[in-house]
């Protein structure tokens, strides 16, 4: 039973590098969107990949859109830009209801 308990505990824990990467991604996306209200996922990916040197994270516009809606919904929101036909992201506190 000692081995079973150890294996079960190991499955529940998340690696520190994975957690650190997740938190850094959350912080970088939040900071960029708060500074650039009304930006697209394409501009977020460009900023992270080129300016913040997160090239090896495999970021795409689709992944960023899913990430924001799943993990940052309490701070950030999106709306449809009908001229460009895409989602744009901004601070939830600045969007009129």
BELKA-V661154 format. One line per field, one symbol per residue. burial: 1 if it has 24 or more other C-alpha atoms within 12 Angstrom, else 0. Layout:
# BELKA-V661154
burial->???
This chain:
# BELKA-V661154
burial->0000000000000000000000001101111111001111111110111000000000101001101110010011111000000011111100000
